[in-house]
Amino acid sequence: MKNTPKAKYVFFFIGDGMGFAHVALTEAYLATEHGNVPGSDPLCFTQFPVMGMATTYSYSNMITCSSAAATALATGHKTRNNIVGMGPDSTDLRQFTYFLHDAGVKIGIMTTVTIDHATPAGFYAHSADRDGYYDIAMQLPKSGFDFFGGGGFDGVNSKKIPNAKHNIYDNVAKCGYTVAYGVDDYKSKKAAGAKKMILFQADTSRVNDILPYVMERRPQDLTLKQVVASAIDFLYKPNDKGFFMMCEGGKIDWAAHDNDMAGVITETIDMDEAIKVAFEFYKKHPKETLIIVTADHETGGLTLGRTKGYTFDLSGVDVTLKKVQKEKITVDNYLKQEPVDSLSKAANIGWTTSSHTGGAVPVFAVGACSQMFSGRQNNTDLPKKIYRAMGFGELKN
Ligand SMILES: [Zn+2]
């Protein structure tokens, strides 16, 4: 069995809400940028050699929420909407990240939204209520996982708990975590010997918010690309037992909930930028690295085409992006100011919902054991396959 390929370093990218159409729209935008109209210019991850699809329905609903989907992707079991890391009967399910961690694999969890939000929480927490942010935030450092990064704790805003913020940060410190604010701070704290790391934004006034949208990003703002690069720097050690990272592009979903096509495009490109960092790592360790890119569900019922006709024109996207940048409009204001649907209408882009839809999502993979991820699969198959790909056999939880 010595020559069997094994994935020692695994990157699991989840584009929250990123259906097939979100990918197609982003690639049509890239083609427009390059003057190839009509056309479709590929992202990095869509060029991966293995492609499949995954179902998304939850135990309770054809249309899943992010917490039930994250639970499926982290435990291999479907559960009810609104539940995190528990079965339909609200008993705890052990995520495969815990089994990996017990076996000496380093674990990193990162996202562009808050770190106690549904998708990241699905990989470390157990809660019957995905909105129980305080409870989830308190569970985070108890995981003992090695690296967390992205937006801060939404749990600090809990109105029912006195001193929520103090309790959460106190708990983090007690459990042996160092919190770094920005990449420079990360570097100096790592050099000072930090054992377990949480990387948040340098702008401490926004530290417990999501990472800023690409559209309103300032040069000093933390990006998923930087978080992934820091996670590799922190978790990779030659002759070690390897790592598993879950990296979420969380604002693709948020933009799609707003039916904001410019947001969907820029956030999808931004996740691709982070994937490129993983791909560079793969090129250095091709035999031992596996990258999987998928989604938890589709958001918005996005379509390329609207009520009728064959017109399609994305030239308005750049006009909007330039305006937002020039006038320093925040995404919230831009959504209020300009009926966001006018941009979709002009482009002939359709939306059917401001919520999620029940269809399948794409799966892309490259590297060690990547062929396992081709074809049709259930979302619950993905963690089982990752566990097998990493050489640990059947996931029994
Ligand atoms: Zn959503």
Boltz pocket constraint, residues with backbone or C-beta under 6 A from the ligand:
constraints:
  - pocket:
      binder: B
      contacts: [[A, 17], [A, 66], [A, 253], [A, 254], [A, 257], [A, 299], [A, 356]]
      max_distance: 6.0
